[in-house]
Amino acid sequence: MIEPLDNVPNGVIGFRVTGEMTDADYHDSLAPALKQAASSGEVRLLLVGAKGFDLGSLKSRFEAARKDTELDLGHSKDWRRVAVVADANFLIRRLFPGLASVIPVEVKLFDPKDEAEARTWVAA
């Protein structure tokens, strides 16, 4: 399940994700918000994982975003940063750069205790 975040920095779109991010979540919520942000300027995305968030489900969503011709992530001229806030063990943290490499955008993984830092980083 995905829901918009309140109180995100100006110019940032943010979502809280619980469990797995599904195809419906991507098509109904995330993609339209990304398209709107891309059409109005730079895209800065904050994803905050809530209880049961499946960090691995992001890989297929990032791949879908990369292949979406309307988002045009291939050259990423309007994309700036993606911050992901999630509980992750050592192995996932080591594997995250490979997951993030499916999109040509600066992506960084933050621990839940560092959500404020993630908000600042993604807006910079």
Backbone as a ProteinNet text record, in pm:
[ID]
protein_1_A
[PRIMARY]
MIEPLDNVPNGVIGFRVTGEMTDADYHDSLAPALKQAASSGEVRLLLVGAKGFDLGSLKSRFEAARKDTELDLGHSKDWRRVAVVADANFLIRRLFPGLASVIPVEVKLFDPKDEAEARTWVAA
[TERTIARY]
83.8	0	88.9	44.5	121.7	29.3	81.6	2.7	93.6	41.4	123.5	168.7	288.1	340.6	302.9	272.9	251.1	383.4	389.7	504.2	636.9	638.4	765.9	822.3	953.9	1012.8	956.6	958.1	910.5	986.4	914.5	977	1000.1	957.6	975.6	838.9	829.4	709.7	746.3	655.1	687	572	608.3	509.7	556.3	459.9	484.5	435.2	520.4	488.5	481.7	371.7	354	348	424.4	426	496	444.2	502.6	439.1	520	466	416.3	287.1	225.4	221	184.8	164.7	59.1	-48.8	-155.5	-103.7	-21.7	37.4	118.5	198.7	282.5	196.5	102.9	23.7	-77.6	-136.4	-241.7	-190.8	-76.4	-28.6	108.1	207.4	344.5	367.6	333.9	359.9	292.5	163	103	173.5	214.7	285.1	420.7	490.5	620.5	604.6	503.1	478	448.5	366.8	334.4	459.3	539.2	662.2	759.1	772.4	863.9	819.3	688.4	639	655.4	667.6	680.4	822.4	917	1056.4	1126.2	1214.1	1296.1	1214.7	1250.8	1185.4	1277.2	1223.2	1290.9	1188.9	1223.9	1129	1177.8	1087.6	1113.8	1018.2	1073.3	993.6	1027.2	925	944.7	875.4	953.6	899.3	838	713	644.3	648.6	571.1	571.1	551.9	640	627.9	674.3	737.3	781.4	881.1	856.7	943.8	1036.3	1157.2	1254.1	1282.5	1279.6	1304.3	1199.8	1078.6	973.5	1002.8	1094.8	1128	1199.4	1276.1	1353.3	1262.8	1154.4	1065.2	994.5	965.5	901	999.7	1127	1227.4	1246.2	1245	1258.7	1139.4	1018.5	899.6	910.5	958.8	975.2	1078.6	1186	1291.3	1240.7	1151.5	1099.7	979.2	925.2	807.6	848.7	805.4	847.8	799	687.2	638.2	726.5	785.5	874.6	1011.7	1051.2	1177.4	1297.5	1306.3	1419.7	1547.4	1536.1	1653.9	1766.6	1734.1	1840.7	1828	1721.8	1703.4	1730.6	1706.8	1737.7	1662.2	1542.2	1463.5	1468.4	1537.7	1543.6	1665.8	1648.4	1759.8	1795.5	1704.9	1739.3	1619	1651.6	1552.5	1609	1534.7	1573	1477	1532.6	1452.9	1485.5	1382.6	1398	1338	1422.1	1371.9	1462.8	1401.8	1475.9	1543.3	1671.3	1741.4	1858.1	1874.2	1986.7	2115.3	2225.8	2356.7	2359.5	2305.5	2308.9	2232.5	2113.1	2032.9	2106.5	2167.3	2241.9	2357.4	2421.4	2531.6	2479	2359.6	2302	2227.8	2195.6	2113.7	2172.8	2302.9	2355.9	2323.1	2323.3	2285.8	2139.5	2055.6	1912.9	1891.9	1960.8	1943.6	1999.6	2089.5	2152.6	2059	1937.8	1845.8	1788.8	1804.1	1761.4	1880.9	1896.4	2011.9	1990.4	1962.8	1934.8	2009.3	2047.9	2114.4	2014.3	2041.1	1952.6	2032.1	1969.5	2037.9	1941	1991.3	1914.1	1944.8	1838.4	1851.3	1783.9	1838.6	1778.7	1656.3	1553.1	1434.6	1465	1566.8	1600.4	1657.5	1693.1	1752.7	1656.1	1524.4	1427	1442.7	1469.9	1488	1606.5	1713.7	1830.7	1794.6	1713.4	1670.7	1589.6	1502.6	1421.1	1510.8	1610.4	1704.4	1785.7	1837.8	1922.6	1846.7	1725.4	1651.6	1614.7	1597.7	1560	1679.5	1799.9	1920.7	1952.2
-117	0	124.2	225.4	348.8	466.5	563.2	682.2	804.6	918.2	1040.2	1083	1137.8	1193.5	1339.7	1382.9	1524.3	1587.5	1717.1	1792.7	1753.7	1732.4	1708.7	1843.1	1851.3	1977.9	2022.7	2150.1	2206.8	2144.4	2102	2042	1892.5	1831.7	1688.2	1621.4	1504.7	1423.4	1307.5	1271	1167.3	1071.7	945.6	841.4	752.6	704.6	602.3	471.8	368.6	238.8	134.3	61.1	-47.2	-177.9	-276.4	-404.6	-391.9	-461.3	-460	-349.9	-279.7	-182.5	-260.9	-259.1	-340.5	-266.9	-340	-277.7	-168.6	-196.5	-97	27.7	9.6	124.7	209	141.5	212.4	287.8	217.5	277.3	380.9	359	447.7	566.8	552.4	658.9	713.4	624.1	671	729.7	656.5	703.9	837.9	856.7	988.7	1102.9	1079.2	1184.2	1214.2	1110.2	1130	1205	1169.8	1236.9	1384.4	1414.5	1553.5	1630.4	1570.5	1636.1	1656.2	1555.5	1566.7	1676.7	1691.8	1793.6	1934.9	1947.1	2080.1	2113.1	2024	2052.6	1931.4	1954.5	1848.3	1750.2	1623	1519.6	1481.7	1495.8	1454	1370.1	1242.5	1147	1095.2	1094.8	1040.2	923.6	804.6	686.1	642.7	634.2	594.9	460.9	361.8	229.1	221.1	176.1	156.4	8.4	-30.4	-168.2	-267.4	-365.8	-470.8	-431.6	-314.6	-269.1	-367.4	-408.2	-500.8	-419.5	-394.8	-315.3	-375.5	-507.7	-574.9	-545.2	-508.6	-479.4	-352.3	-270.3	-147.4	-173.9	-281.8	-308.2	-315.5	-391.6	-402.8	-270.6	-193.4	-62	35.5	32.2	117.7	78.5	-51.2	-96.6	-50.7	-56.7	-9.2	140.6	215.3	359.8	390.3	312.4	334.9	310.3	213.3	178	261.7	341.2	422.7	540.1	537.7	641.1	780.2	788.8	920.3	980.1	894.9	945	979.2	910.4	937.4	934	826.4	810.6	772.2	740.6	698.8	799.6	928.3	1028.9	1116.3	1102.8	1162.2	1311.7	1387.6	1531	1606.7	1561	1631.2	1565.2	1453.3	1378.4	1419.7	1429.6	1469.7	1361.4	1331.4	1239.6	1155.9	1037.1	949.4	906.8	934.9	892	782	672.4	560.6	543.5	551.9	534.9	399.4	307.9	173.1	99.4	10.1	-83.2	-182.3	-199.7	-293.8	-355	-484	-549.5	-522.6	-571.7	-547.7	-594.4	-712.9	-766.5	-677.9	-636.6	-549.5	-417.3	-362.2	-236.6	-254	-370.9	-397.9	-415.9	-472.7	-498.8	-378.4	-279.9	-166.6	-90.4	-64.7	6.4	-64.3	-196.4	-269.7	-250.8	-252.2	-226.9	-86.8	8.6	147.6	175.4	91.6	118.4	98.2	45.2	26.1	158.1	265.2	396.1	491.5	573.4	663.9	792.6	776.5	888.6	862.6	965.8	948.9	895.4	777.8	711.1	679.7	705	678.5	613.6	514.2	442.3	499.2	530.8	586.1	493.8	486.9	414.4	493.7	427.6	500.6	611.3	594.1	699.4	823.1	811.4	921.7	982.7	969.3	1022.6	1173.3	1247.8	1393.3	1423.2	1346.9	1364	1331.9	1228.3	1190.1	1302.6	1363.6	1475.2	1592.3	1621.4	1730.2	1693.8	1571.1	1527.8	1530.3	1477.7	1469.5	1608.2	1703.7	1839.4	1923.8	1882	1961.1	1964.4
0	0	0	-68.1	-77.8	-47	28.6	59.9	59.3	13.8	9.2	148.8	156	281.1	292.7	413.1	440.7	481.1	474	524.1	461.3	330.5	262.3	219	202.5	159.1	24.4	2	-123.8	-241.1	-343.2	-460	-448.8	-338.4	-315.6	-315	-379.8	-365.4	-275	-187.5	-90.4	-68.8	-41.4	-15.6	98.1	176.4	276.8	216.2	222.3	163.2	273.8	276.3	372.6	294.8	338.3	267.7	133.6	35.4	-99	-182.6	-261.9	-355.2	-476.4	-498.7	-603.5	-737.2	-841.6	-972.7	-963.4	-890.1	-874.9	-804.2	-699.1	-630.5	-728.2	-810.1	-906.1	-1007.9	-1070.4	-1178.2	-1129.8	-1011	-962.3	-882.3	-816.5	-727.3	-764.2	-770.4	-789.8	-928.4	-1033.5	-1170.4	-1199.6	-1165.9	-1193	-1119.8	-995	-920.1	-983.7	-1027.1	-1092.7	-1224.7	-1300.7	-1429.1	-1407.2	-1307.5	-1278.5	-1235.8	-1148.7	-1103.5	-1220.1	-1307.3	-1421.1	-1516.3	-1532.5	-1626	-1571.3	-1439	-1379.9	-1336.4	-1362.9	-1326.7	-1271.4	-1177	-1119	-1035.2	-1044.6	-965	-849.5	-729.8	-607.3	-531.5	-510.1	-453.9	-319.7	-221.3	-88.7	-66	-45.2	-13.7	128.2	213.2	351.5	372.7	408.8	433.1	571.5	577.3	704.7	739.7	838.2	887.5	772.5	767.2	666.7	527.7	512.4	380.1	321.3	198.1	125.9	35.9	84.1	9.3	-127.5	-135.9	-263	-368.7	-329.2	-427.3	-505.8	-456.4	-528.4	-660.4	-667	-788.5	-911	-903	-1018.2	-1045.4	-941.8	-963.7	-1028.3	-985.3	-1047.7	-1193.9	-1221.6	-1360.3	-1443.1	-1386.9	-1458.5	-1485	-1386.4	-1403.7	-1511.4	-1513.8	-1612.9	-1754.5	-1771	-1903.7	-1944.2	-1853.6	-1881.1	-1969.7	-2095.1	-2191.2	-2151.7	-2080.6	-2036.9	-1927.2	-1843.8	-1739.3	-1795.7	-1900.7	-1969.4	-1875.8	-1797.2	-1706.9	-1779.7	-1907.1	-1982.3	-1977.5	-1986.1	-1978.4	-1854.8	-1782.7	-1649.4	-1639.5	-1745.4	-1741.5	-1633.1	-1598.7	-1498.3	-1360.4	-1351	-1225.4	-1145.1	-1013.3	-927.9	-825.5	-732	-623.4	-580.1	-529.7	-468	-332.9	-226.5	-92.1	-48.3	-1	48.3	196.3	279	422.9	458.2	505.3	533.3	629.4	703.3	786.5	692.8	704.3	616.8	692.8	676.6	741.4	662.2	713.5	651.9	506.3	480.2	344.6	247	286	198.9	174.9	279.3	262.9	163.9	165.2	71.4	-70.7	-84.7	-216.8	-274.1	-190.8	-234.5	-353.4	-359.7	-477.7	-609.3	-610.5	-731.5	-764.8	-663	-682	-737.8	-680.1	-720.1	-859.4	-906.9	-1036.7	-1154.8	-1132.2	-1244.4	-1293.6	-1216.3	-1265.1	-1259.7	-1363	-1369.6	-1290.9	-1162.7	-1074.7	-944.7	-874.9	-745.9	-643.8	-590	-494.9	-368.3	-253.2	-126.7	-28.6	45.3	145.5	283.3	359.3	494.2	594.1	713.2	823.9	872.2	925.2	973.2	1074.1	1156.9	1253.2	1184.8	1056.7	982	880	905	808.9	788.2	893.7	880.3	788.5	803.3	716.1	571.1	550.4	415.1	350.8	428.2	376.9	334.2	414.9	381.6	257.9	252.3	140.9	8.3	7.6	-118.7	-170.3	-81.2	-122.5	-166.9	-132.3	-162.5	-311
[MASK]
++++++++++++++++++++++++++++++++++++++++++++++++++++++++++++++++++++++++++++++++++++++++++++++++++++++++++++++++++++++++++++

